[in-house]
Amino acid sequence: MKPSNGAFHTHEYPNLFLEAGYAQSEIDQKVDKAYHDLFEGPNRIYFEVGDSMGYVSDLKNHDARTEGMSYGMMVAVQLNKKEVFDRIWRWSKAYMQHQQGPREGYFAWSIHPQTLKKNAEGSASDGELYYVTALLFASNRWGNDTGINYYGEARRILDAMWKKDGTGSVYHLFNIEHKQISFVPEGRGYLWTDPSYHLPAFLEIWAEYAKDGHEQFYRDCADTSRVFLHRACHPVTGLNADYTEFSGKPFSAPWMPAAFRYDSWRVPMNVAMDFVWYHKDVQWQTDYARRFQAFLRSQGIDTFVDQYNLDGSTPDFILQAGEFKKLRHSLGLISTAACASLMLRDAQSMAFVHKVWNAKLEPYEDVYFDPYYDGLLYLFSLMHLSGKYQVINAD
């Protein structure tokens, strides 16, 4: 039975693994092992520095990026790993956050973790989106008097965002006219978007807990994102392009033609999160999940690949990952596709739940191994499907 209201209000989170017949002890062990593999094991992506810092690295690209740093913080706050959260935040603030100039308060999206040289000065808007939300959750979970004022740090990013007016070609994270998150808040990247950055559930959290006087704007952006996703996702396959215009029309960036690729994998997970937490667009979200999983089933549940044209055909241009350029049956997409089952919870969709349960974070046959992106999406999916990825409310 689907909840009549979102988990933000009911505090009830579905546990699809339990519904699929797995024991709670096994579920807890599964999540714990995935966390251990990524943060503590021999193939970890998290590295501690000195007594008080740590970073998450995209090993295949030899950098630390705001995406992974903020994901690491979200994992840590959800699983109550305060020291890990604090270490990642301190490293982010010390080496990635701009302390002055037009970008003040924003973060350089990529940095070399050893030399600390910034690979890029500008931001990727989803990094700030995750940082703010994770910090607000940390404030709610741990308070603000244990060494880091989490709320104050979240507000610093938000307050800086509201001061960006195009000076130095740096803008608000959200395109004010369209009320949608920008691809990057800088230059021409302010004029288009990335569907996987559309996280209406996070904006509802901002409206609830940021308390910066812009609550209605955040709620408007959340509602706009929901409508935007209707337009961005193909009416038959449910697939979306990595990048789009604000209208939802696919956008081909100079470096690649428009298609469903790595960024796009996150969309079903994001839609499922909004469905579970807020339950505001149930009819479309349920239909979307059905279409998306039906397309993947049509490709073979054990053989669907990780890049498609929106109509489901094979793209001519294959975006490479690290040193590898090939289509594969990727763990990251297997994981997020399973999250779509949260919107269906029927026998057919449970096949995806069993599939991710039986998946392993290990090298592929050709030795390609990505514990960073595949791994983080895998861990997020285990958390969502076990009911462990939750709104952290203030006491």
N, C-alpha and C positions, 0 to 999 in steps of 0.2 A: 504494500500500500504506500502510495506516495504521500509525503507530508502535505498538509493543507496550507502550510506557511513555511517560510524559509527557516533554516537553522539559526539564523541571527536572532530570531524571536523564540523558537522552540527549544534551542540548545540540543536538538536531536540530530545526529549525523548518521546517515546510512552506513552500514558496514557490509559491503557487497561480498567480501571474502567470507564472512560469517554466513550470509545468505546462500553463498555457493557451497557451503558444507564444510568449510575449514574450521578447525578449532581455534579459539581465541589465543591459546598459548602458541600455536603455530604462526598465527598472524603476527603476534608481538615479536616472535623470533625472526620472522621474515623482514619486518621493518628494521629491527635492531641490526640484523646482518647487513642490510643495504646501507644503513648509516655507518656501520663499522667499516665496510669496504671503502666508502668514499672519504671518510674523515679520519680513519685510524689505521687501516690495513696497508699492506705492501703496495697496492695500486691506488693509494689515496690521492685525492686532488686538493686536500687541505694541508697546509704546512704552517707550523708555528715558527714565529720569529722572536727570539729573546723571551723576556718574561711576560710580555703583555700584548703581543700582536700575532696575527696570522693572516694567511690569504688563501683564496681558492684559485687554482690555476687551470686554464684551458690547455692541457698538456699538449694536444696536437697542434695548437697554434702558438705555443711557447709564450703565453702572456697571462696576466690576470686582467679580467674585464668586469665592469660593473654588473653585468648580467650575472656572472657566477658568484661574485662577492655578495650581492644582494640576495641571490637565491640561497647562498650559504647561511646568511643571517635569517632568512625566513625558515629554513629547516631548523636552525638552532632555537629560534623562539618557539616554534611549534612543538619541538621535542624537549623543551626546557633545558637547553644546553647553554647556560648563561655565559660561561667562560669563553666558549667558542664564539658566541655572538659578539661579546665585547672585544675579543681579539680581532675579529674581522672588521668590526666597525672602526677600531682605532687605526688599523692599517689603511682602511679606506679614507679616513679623515686625514691621516698624515701624508699619504702619498698620491691620492687620487682627487681629493676635493680641492677646488680652486679657492684660495683664501683671499684673493683680491682680483681687481680687473672686471671686465664685462661678464666673465663667466663665474664670478664669485658665488659660492654656494653650490654650484654644479660640479660634476665629476668628469675627469678625463676617462673615456670609456675603456681604454686599453693601455696597459703599462707593462714593461718588462719587470718581472718580480725580483730579479737579482740586481740589475743595474739601476732599477727604479726610473729608467728613462720612459717618458710617456710616448707611446706609439701614436697617440692622437690626443689633442688637447680638448676636443669637443666631446659632447655627451651623446649617449644613446638614451632616448627618453625613458625606455623601460627600466633602466638602472635606477634612476631617481624615483620612479613609481614604486619599485620594490623596496628601495631604501626607506622611503617615507612610511610605507605600510608596515614594514618590519619594525621600524623604530616606534611607531604608535602601539603596535602589539607589545613590544618590549616594555614600554611605559606602563601599559595595562597589567602586564604579568609581573614585573619585578619592581615597579615604582621607579622614581627618579633620583633616589638618594643613596644608591649603592655604588657610586663612582662615576656613572655616566647619566647625565640628564637626557634620557632618551626622547622625551617629549620636546625638550628644548632643541635637540639636534634635528628632529623632524620639522619643527617650526622654522628652524634656520633655513632649511632647504626650501620650504614652502614660501616663506617670506621673501627669500631671494628670487624665487620664481616670479612672484607678483611684481617685482621691480624691473624685470627684463622687458625692455620696450623696443628692442631692435638695435640699441646702441652696440656698436661693434659686431653687428649682424647676429646678436644673441637675443633669443626670444623666450617667451613663456613656454613651458613644456607642452601646453595645450594651445592649438591654434584657436585663438579667442573667437574669431568669426564663426568657425565651424564647430566649436566645442568638442574637438577631437584631439587626441594625443598626436603630436608630430612625430615623424620618423626621427629627426634630430631637431633640437630647438635652436637651430643655427642655419643661416644662409637659406638656400632653396629647399633644404630638408625640412623646413618649417611648413612647406606647402603641400606635403603629402604624408601618408601614414603607413603603418604596419599593422595589419589586423591582429597579429598576436600581441600587440601592445594594448589592445582594447580589453581592459579588465574592469568591467562595471562594478564587480564586487568590491574591488579595492577602493574605488571612488566613493562607494557608499560608506566604507570605513572612514575615509577622509571626512565625509560630511558629518559623520557621527563623532569623531574623536579629534580632528585637527583643531577645531574651535578657533579658526582664524578669520571668521567673518565671511567666508566664501562658500558656506555650506550649500546654498542653492546652486551655485555654479557647478560644484562637484556632482550634485544629484542630476543636474541637467546633462552633464557630460556622461554620466552613467546611463541615462536613458537614451542619449544620442548614440552611444556605443552599441546598445542593444539593437536599435534600428539600423545602424550602420552594418552590423553583422548580417542582418537579413539580406542586404544588398551585396555584400562582399562574398557570400558563400553561394556557390553554383546551385541552381534550383534542382538539379538532378543528382549530382555527385556529392554535394555539400562541400567540395573543395574550395579553398580560397587562395589567392595569390599571396606571395610573401609581402609584396608592397602594393598599395592601391592609392588611387585618388581618394579624396574625402567622400566622393560619391559612392565608393565601393568598386569603381571601375579598376581593373588591373593596371598596374603601373610598371613599366619596364625601366629599371634603373640602368644607368650607363654601363654597369658591369655585368648585367644579366637580364635576359628576357623574363617577363612575368610568368610565373608558374607556382604551383604548390611545391614548396621545398622546406628546408630545415626550420625556418622561423614558423612556417605555417603549422607544423606539427602541434604547436602549443594551443591552437585555437580550440579544439575539442575539450582540452583540459580546462581552459579558461571559461568556456561556456558552461561546462559541468559545474565548476565552482560557483558561478553566479546562480545556476539552477538550484543547487543545494542550499546556498546561504540565503538567497533572497526570493526565489520562486516568483519572479515578476514577469517572466516571459515564457511561461511554461509551454504553451501550445507550439510556438515556433521552435523552441529549444528541443522539445521532444521530437518534432518532425525532422529537425536538423540532424539529431543524433541517429535517427532511423535511416535517413538518406546516407549519411557519412559511413555508418557501419555497413549498410547494404552495398555501397560501392566497394569497400574493402573486401567484403565477402565475395563479390563478383570477380575480384582479382585473385581470390584464393586466400583464406585466412592465414595460411602458412607461407604464402608467397608474395603478398602485395609488397610493392616497392615503396621507396620514400620520396620520390619526385614524380609529379604528374602535371600535365596540362589540366586546366580546370574541367575540361570535358572528359577527363579520364584517360586521354591518349598519352603516349610517351613523348616527353619533350626532346627536342633536338639538342638543346644545351643542357648538359649535366653539370651541376654545381659540385665542385669537389670539396671534400672534407679533409683538412690537413693535406697529406700527400696523396690521398686516394681520390680517384674520380670514377665512380661507378654507382649504379643503382643497387641498392641492397634492401633486404628485409630488416629494417633498423629497429633496435630495441626502443629507441626514443619514441618512434611512431606507434609501435606495438603498445607502449605504455599509455600514451595519451589517448589512443583509440579506445583502450579499456575504460578510461575515465568517462567516455561518452555513455557507457552502460549505466552510470548513475542517473541518467535522464530517462532510461527505459526500464531497467530492472525486470526484463522478461527472459524467458528461457533462451531465446536466440542470442540476445546480447550477452548472456552469461558466458558464452563461448570465448569472448574477448577477455573476460575476467579470469577464466581458467588459463587462458593463454599467457597473460602477464604473470600469473602465479607461477607458472612452469618455466618462465623465461629466466635466463641467467645473464648476469653482468660479467661477460668474459669475452676474450678476443673472438672475432669472426674467423671463418675458415682461411681467409686470406691474410690473417694476423692483424687486420685493422682492429683497433680497440679504442673506444672513446668513453672512459669512465666519467668524463666531464659532462658533456651534453646528454648523451645516452643515459649516463648514470644519474644525473640530477633529475631528468624527466622520469626515469624509472622510480627513483625514491619518492618524488612528488606523487606519482600515480599510486604507489603503495600506501602513502599517507592518505590520499583522497579516498581510495577504495576501502580503507580500513576505518574511516571516520576519524582519523588522527590529524587531519588538516582542517583547522577550525578557526572561526572568529574568536579572538582572544578579547573578551570584554573587560571593561574596567570593573573593579569590585564595587 
